[in-house]
Amino acid sequence: MNSAATTGVLAETFGPRQGAALRAKQVALVILGIAVLAISAKIKVPMWPVPITMGTFAVLSIGAAYGARLGLATILGYMVVGALGFDVFAGSSAEKFGLTYMMGGTGGYLVGYVLATVALGALAARGWDRSMGRMAAALLIGNALIYVPGLLWLGQLYGWDKPILQWGLTPFLVGDAIKLALAAMLLPALWKLVGKARG
């Protein structure tokens, strides 16, 4: 199997590959990605102990599908839209928005979104999104990159004497496991469809 068949990301498998047409495709994908991130952040699925929000699922999936560069452009575009005051984050609202919201308790997780997007894109470019096992491992890494700065920021913001893990980690683990399983199945399945379409 040649290297061309084992490297690259899903976004590179269709459409133009060079010139102005490629740039137009990339701009369209960034806009689409920002819209998907904004919509996914607002989706809440009832679950114990807390509802599942689909924001992290979208972040990790877009990172893997777009690759590090395009994924980074997309997640930074999403952050800019949020910083401008648009209601695009899971906990933002008409009363809580923009930089004030971003510098609150969710700030560290938003930094983690950027780190996780780049990491998933880099791992996907190396073929980690072609199998469920490696995709699951990549997603675990991505989740860790979201939680570490998120928890560090919560501790810094509210004090380490507070129950930081109970606030920012343990209630979300069940939902994250479900989202991880879905994403670990989705990306390899899409690659199989690409292979069949090429065949």
GUMIDO-841631 format. One record per residue (C-alpha): residue number from 1; chain; z, y, x. Coordinates in steps of 0.25 Angstrom, whole numbers, padded with zeros to 4 digits. Example, Ala and Ser with C-alpha at 12.3 -4.5 7.8 and 13.67 -1.06 7.14 Angstrom:
<nodes>
+-----+-------+-------+-------+-------+
!  nr ! kette !    pz !    py !    px !
+-----+-------+-------+-------+-------+
!   1 !     A !  0031 ! -0018 !  0049 !
!   2 !     A !  0029 ! -0004 !  0055 !
+-----+-------+-------+-------+-------+
</nodes>
This chain:
<nodes>
+-----+-------+-------+-------+-------+
!  nr ! kette !    pz !    py !    px !
+-----+-------+-------+-------+-------+
!   1 !     A !  0000 !  0000 !  0000 !
!   2 !     A ! -0004 !  0013 !  0006 !
!   3 !     A !  0005 !  0025 !  0007 !
!   4 !     A ! -0002 !  0033 ! -0004 !
!   5 !     A !  0002 !  0023 ! -0014 !
!   6 !     A !  0016 !  0023 ! -0010 !
!   7 !     A !  0019 !  0038 ! -0008 !
!   8 !     A !  0018 !  0050 ! -0017 !
!   9 !     A !  0024 !  0054 ! -0031 !
!  10 !     A !  0019 !  0052 ! -0045 !
!  11 !     A !  0014 !  0067 ! -0046 !
!  12 !     A !  0004 !  0064 ! -0035 !
!  13 !     A ! -0002 !  0053 ! -0042 !
!  14 !     A ! -0010 !  0061 ! -0052 !
!  15 !     A ! -0018 !  0074 ! -0053 !
!  16 !     A ! -0024 !  0082 ! -0042 !
!  17 !     A ! -0019 !  0080 ! -0027 !
!  18 !     A ! -0024 !  0093 ! -0020 !
!  19 !     A ! -0028 !  0107 ! -0022 !
!  20 !     A ! -0025 !  0117 ! -0033 !
!  21 !     A ! -0026 !  0105 ! -0043 !
!  22 !     A ! -0014 !  0098 ! -0036 !
!  23 !     A ! -0006 !  0112 ! -0036 !
!  24 !     A ! -0009 !  0113 ! -0051 !
!  25 !     A ! -0004 !  0099 ! -0054 !
!  26 !     A !  0009 !  0102 ! -0046 !
!  27 !     A !  0012 !  0115 ! -0053 !
!  28 !     A !  0010 !  0107 ! -0066 !
!  29 !     A !  0019 !  0096 ! -0062 !
!  30 !     A !  0030 !  0106 ! -0058 !
!  31 !     A !  0029 !  0113 ! -0071 !
!  32 !     A !  0030 !  0100 ! -0078 !
!  33 !     A !  0041 !  0095 ! -0070 !
!  34 !     A !  0049 !  0108 ! -0073 !
!  35 !     A !  0047 !  0106 ! -0088 !
!  36 !     A !  0051 !  0091 ! -0087 !
!  37 !     A !  0064 !  0095 ! -0079 !
!  38 !     A !  0067 !  0106 ! -0089 !
!  39 !     A !  0065 !  0096 ! -0101 !
!  40 !     A !  0072 !  0085 ! -0095 !
!  41 !     A !  0085 !  0093 ! -0091 !
!  42 !     A !  0086 !  0095 ! -0106 !
!  43 !     A !  0085 !  0081 ! -0111 !
!  44 !     A !  0098 !  0075 ! -0113 !
!  45 !     A !  0100 !  0060 ! -0117 !
!  46 !     A !  0113 !  0056 ! -0123 !
!  47 !     A !  0121 !  0047 ! -0114 !
!  48 !     A !  0135 !  0044 ! -0110 !
!  49 !     A !  0143 !  0051 ! -0104 !
!  50 !     A !  0133 !  0063 ! -0103 !
!  51 !     A !  0119 !  0065 ! -0109 !
!  52 !     A !  0108 !  0062 ! -0099 !
!  53 !     A !  0099 !  0074 ! -0095 !
!  54 !     A !  0085 !  0070 ! -0090 !
!  55 !     A !  0085 !  0081 ! -0079 !
!  56 !     A !  0088 !  0072 ! -0067 !
!  57 !     A !  0078 !  0062 ! -0072 !
!  58 !     A !  0067 !  0073 ! -0072 !
!  59 !     A !  0071 !  0078 ! -0059 !
!  60 !     A !  0071 !  0065 ! -0052 !
!  61 !     A !  0058 !  0060 ! -0059 !
!  62 !     A !  0050 !  0073 ! -0056 !
!  63 !     A !  0055 !  0072 ! -0042 !
!  64 !     A !  0050 !  0058 ! -0040 !
!  65 !     A !  0037 !  0061 ! -0048 !
!  66 !     A !  0033 !  0074 ! -0041 !
!  67 !     A !  0038 !  0072 ! -0027 !
!  68 !     A !  0047 !  0081 ! -0018 !
!  69 !     A !  0038 !  0093 ! -0018 !
!  70 !     A !  0033 !  0094 ! -0032 !
!  71 !     A !  0047 !  0089 ! -0037 !
!  72 !     A !  0054 !  0100 ! -0029 !
!  73 !     A !  0044 !  0111 ! -0034 !
!  74 !     A !  0047 !  0106 ! -0048 !
!  75 !     A !  0062 !  0105 ! -0047 !
!  76 !     A !  0063 !  0119 ! -0041 !
!  77 !     A !  0054 !  0124 ! -0052 !
!  78 !     A !  0063 !  0119 ! -0062 !
!  79 !     A !  0075 !  0125 ! -0055 !
!  80 !     A !  0068 !  0139 ! -0055 !
!  81 !     A !  0065 !  0138 ! -0069 !
!  82 !     A !  0080 !  0135 ! -0072 !
!  83 !     A !  0084 !  0146 ! -0063 !
!  84 !     A !  0076 !  0156 ! -0071 !
!  85 !     A !  0084 !  0153 ! -0083 !
!  86 !     A !  0076 !  0142 ! -0090 !
!  87 !     A !  0084 !  0132 ! -0097 !
!  88 !     A !  0079 !  0120 ! -0089 !
!  89 !     A !  0092 !  0113 ! -0084 !
!  90 !     A !  0100 !  0102 ! -0091 !
!  91 !     A !  0112 !  0111 ! -0094 !
!  92 !     A !  0105 !  0125 ! -0094 !
!  93 !     A !  0104 !  0133 ! -0107 !
!  94 !     A !  0102 !  0146 ! -0113 !
!  95 !     A !  0116 !  0150 ! -0108 !
!  96 !     A !  0116 !  0143 ! -0095 !
!  97 !     A !  0103 !  0144 ! -0087 !
!  98 !     A !  0097 !  0149 ! -0074 !
!  99 !     A !  0103 !  0150 ! -0060 !
! 100 !     A !  0117 !  0151 ! -0067 !
! 101 !     A !  0116 !  0138 ! -0073 !
! 102 !     A !  0109 !  0132 ! -0060 !
! 103 !     A !  0121 !  0137 ! -0052 !
! 104 !     A !  0131 !  0130 ! -0061 !
! 105 !     A !  0136 !  0115 ! -0061 !
! 106 !     A !  0121 !  0110 ! -0062 !
! 107 !     A !  0117 !  0117 ! -0049 !
! 108 !     A !  0119 !  0106 ! -0039 !
! 109 !     A !  0112 !  0096 ! -0048 !
! 110 !     A !  0100 !  0106 ! -0049 !
! 111 !     A !  0100 !  0106 ! -0033 !
! 112 !     A !  0100 !  0091 ! -0034 !
! 113 !     A !  0088 !  0091 ! -0043 !
! 114 !     A !  0080 !  0097 ! -0032 !
! 115 !     A !  0085 !  0087 ! -0022 !
! 116 !     A !  0082 !  0075 ! -0031 !
! 117 !     A !  0068 !  0080 ! -0034 !
! 118 !     A !  0064 !  0081 ! -0020 !
! 119 !     A !  0071 !  0068 ! -0016 !
! 120 !     A !  0064 !  0060 ! -0028 !
! 121 !     A !  0051 !  0066 ! -0024 !
! 122 !     A !  0052 !  0062 ! -0009 !
! 123 !     A !  0057 !  0048 ! -0013 !
! 124 !     A !  0046 !  0046 ! -0023 !
! 125 !     A !  0035 !  0051 ! -0013 !
! 126 !     A !  0040 !  0039 ! -0005 !
! 127 !     A !  0038 !  0029 ! -0016 !
! 128 !     A !  0052 !  0028 ! -0022 !
! 129 !     A !  0047 !  0031 ! -0036 !
! 130 !     A !  0038 !  0018 ! -0036 !
! 131 !     A !  0050 !  0008 ! -0039 !
! 132 !     A !  0062 !  0008 ! -0048 !
! 133 !     A !  0071 !  0005 ! -0037 !
! 134 !     A !  0067 !  0016 ! -0027 !
! 135 !     A !  0066 !  0026 ! -0038 !
! 136 !     A !  0080 !  0023 ! -0043 !
! 137 !     A !  0085 !  0025 ! -0028 !
! 138 !     A !  0077 !  0038 ! -0027 !
! 139 !     A !  0083 !  0043 ! -0041 !
! 140 !     A !  0097 !  0039 ! -0036 !
! 141 !     A !  0095 !  0048 ! -0024 !
! 142 !     A !  0090 !  0059 ! -0033 !
! 143 !     A !  0102 !  0058 ! -0042 !
! 144 !     A !  0111 !  0059 ! -0030 !
! 145 !     A !  0103 !  0071 ! -0025 !
! 146 !     A !  0106 !  0078 ! -0039 !
! 147 !     A !  0121 !  0074 ! -0040 !
! 148 !     A !  0125 !  0077 ! -0026 !
! 149 !     A !  0122 !  0092 ! -0026 !
! 150 !     A !  0126 !  0093 ! -0041 !
! 151 !     A !  0140 !  0087 ! -0038 !
! 152 !     A !  0142 !  0096 ! -0026 !
! 153 !     A !  0138 !  0108 ! -0033 !
! 154 !     A !  0148 !  0104 ! -0045 !
! 155 !     A !  0159 !  0102 ! -0035 !
! 156 !     A !  0156 !  0116 ! -0028 !
! 157 !     A !  0155 !  0123 ! -0041 !
! 158 !     A !  0167 !  0118 ! -0048 !
! 159 !     A !  0176 !  0112 ! -0037 !
! 160 !     A !  0178 !  0098 ! -0032 !
! 161 !     A !  0191 !  0096 ! -0039 !
! 162 !     A !  0182 !  0095 ! -0052 !
! 163 !     A !  0177 !  0081 ! -0057 !
! 164 !     A !  0163 !  0084 ! -0051 !
! 165 !     A !  0158 !  0070 ! -0052 !
! 166 !     A !  0163 !  0069 ! -0067 !
! 167 !     A !  0155 !  0082 ! -0070 !
! 168 !     A !  0143 !  0080 ! -0062 !
! 169 !     A !  0140 !  0065 ! -0059 !
! 170 !     A !  0147 !  0054 ! -0067 !
! 171 !     A !  0143 !  0058 ! -0081 !
! 172 !     A !  0128 !  0058 ! -0077 !
! 173 !     A !  0127 !  0044 ! -0070 !
! 174 !     A !  0124 !  0036 ! -0082 !
! 175 !     A !  0112 !  0045 ! -0086 !
! 176 !     A !  0107 !  0046 ! -0072 !
! 177 !     A !  0107 !  0031 ! -0071 !
! 178 !     A !  0098 !  0031 ! -0083 !
! 179 !     A !  0089 !  0042 ! -0078 !
! 180 !     A !  0088 !  0035 ! -0065 !
! 181 !     A !  0083 !  0022 ! -0071 !
! 182 !     A !  0073 !  0029 ! -0079 !
! 183 !     A !  0067 !  0037 ! -0068 !
! 184 !     A !  0067 !  0024 ! -0059 !
! 185 !     A !  0059 !  0018 ! -0069 !
! 186 !     A !  0050 !  0029 ! -0072 !
! 187 !     A !  0044 !  0033 ! -0059 !
! 188 !     A !  0040 !  0019 ! -0054 !
! 189 !     A !  0034 !  0017 ! -0068 !
! 190 !     A !  0025 !  0029 ! -0067 !
! 191 !     A !  0021 !  0024 ! -0053 !
! 192 !     A !  0016 !  0011 ! -0060 !
! 193 !     A !  0008 !  0019 ! -0070 !
! 194 !     A !  0002 !  0027 ! -0059 !
! 195 !     A ! -0002 !  0014 ! -0052 !
! 196 !     A ! -0008 !  0008 ! -0064 !
! 197 !     A ! -0016 !  0021 ! -0067 !
! 198 !     A ! -0021 !  0021 ! -0053 !
! 199 !     A ! -0025 !  0006 ! -0054 !
+-----+-------+-------+-------+-------+
</nodes>
